[in-house]
Amino acid sequence: MNNLLRELDAWKDADATAEFWWRDDDAAEPAVELDRLIRLSDGFVVPCGLATVPAKAGEPLRKTLSHAHHVWVLQHGYAHKNHAPSGAGAWELGNHRPKSVVLDELRQGMGKLVQLFKGRFVPVLVPPWNRIDPELLAYLPVMGYRGLSGSYKKHRPAPPADLRVADAHCDVLYWKDKPHVRFAGTEKCLNLLTDHLRDKRTGEARADEPTCLLTHHLAMDAEAWAFVEALFAATTAHPAAVWVSPASIWPAKG
């Protein structure tokens, strides 16, 4: 943690606050892993944006989250289903189907999450596999979305002015050996977080985009869980670090 803590010290010396946020993907139903996430969130008072698959979510998940005081629901596409041809990568929100079909599914998904989670739902779209056709972006604010969260890239399509982007900067998992998903490693994860913080502090990245930790509770191994816990312990104890909630990143328009 030394490099990260030194970077946070630099924020403190600059009389600035480093904002972090936590996104977890692929929620659909109750699970012991989700219970573990909720305990971590409660124990460290770290808010979590739970990217939830609308087509798979229902009353059991609503009941599980009803007592999760620091968990907010985001929209993880519609069914998390790949519609791209073989060899084109995995896309649910790509240009492989008519826009009207894709947008109608998103609209249905938002309606279901509003019905299930009411004020706990923050209208932010998290595209499955972090992929979305850029031509869809202009439609999202009209549909009621306030935000978008994918995978961070320094060069990315400019979103509409009323769609705030807060991407994931550090995925704690290594996915390239599926189905053998594993922890990406302490050094790599800390470097990703530290690099984004430094880029924000030095003006190389947008200062108003909080640094995002990405987890997938259903795929986490013991080392990944241990890293997240250690990260929360270190950052919540540092005076220059704060974990912000999705509801504060994407506040309702008054």
C-alpha positions, 0 to 999 in steps of 0.5 A, a space after each residue: 500500500 505504500 505507493 498509494 498511501 504516498 499518493 494520498 499524502 500528496 493529496 493531503 499536502 495539496 489540501 485536496 480530497 481523493 474521491 474513490 467509489 466502488 462498483 460491483 457487477 453482475 448482481 441478480 439474486 441472493 448469494 453468500 458472496 453478496 452477503 460478504 459484500 454487504 458485510 464489507 460495505 457496512 463494516 467500513 461504511 463504504 458505499 457500493 454501486 451494485 450493477 444489477 441485471 434487470 432481467 434476472 433480478 426479482 423480489 429475493 434480491 430486493 429483500 436482500 438489499 433492503 437492509 444493505 444501508 450503503 448499497 445502491 443499485 445501478 443498471 447492468 444492461 438488460 439480460 447480460 446476453 451477447 448478441 454479437 457474432 462469433 469472433 466479434 467480442 461480447 456485446 449486448 449494447 452493440 450495433 448488432 440489433 436495431 437501436 429500437 430493440 436495444 433501447 426498448 430493452 433498456 427502458 424495460 430494465 430501468 422500469 423494473 429496477 425502479 419498481 423493485 428498488 425505488 429510491 435505492 436505484 440510481 439511473 446509471 447504465 453499466 454496459 455488460 462487458 463494458 461495451 456500448 455502441 457510441 451512437 446509443 449515448 445520445 439517447 440515454 439522457 432522454 430516457 432518464 439516465 443520469 450516468 454511464 460507467 464502463 471501463 476507463 480509457 483516457 481517450 473515449 467518446 465524448 458523452 452528451 453534456 447531461 450524462 456524467 461518466 464515471 468509469 472503472 479504473 481498477 478491476 481486481 480480477 484477471 479474466 483472460 484465463 476463463 473459466 479460471 478467473 483470479 485476483 489480478 495481483 496487489 501490485 497491479 491493482 495498487 498501480 492502477 489506482 495510484 496512477 489515476 489519482 496521480 493523473 487527476 492531481 497533476 491535471 492529466 485526467 479529469 479531476 471530477 471523476 472519482 477513482 473506481 474500484 471494480 469487483 465481481 462478487 460472484 467471481 472473487 477468490 480469497 486473495 481478491 477479497 483480502 485485497 479489497 478489505 485491506 484497501 478499505 482499511 487503509 483508505 478509510 483511515 487516511 484523512 485525504 481519502 473518501 469513498 463516495 456513493 453513486 447517489 452523490 456522483 449522480 444526484 437527482 436533479 432538484 
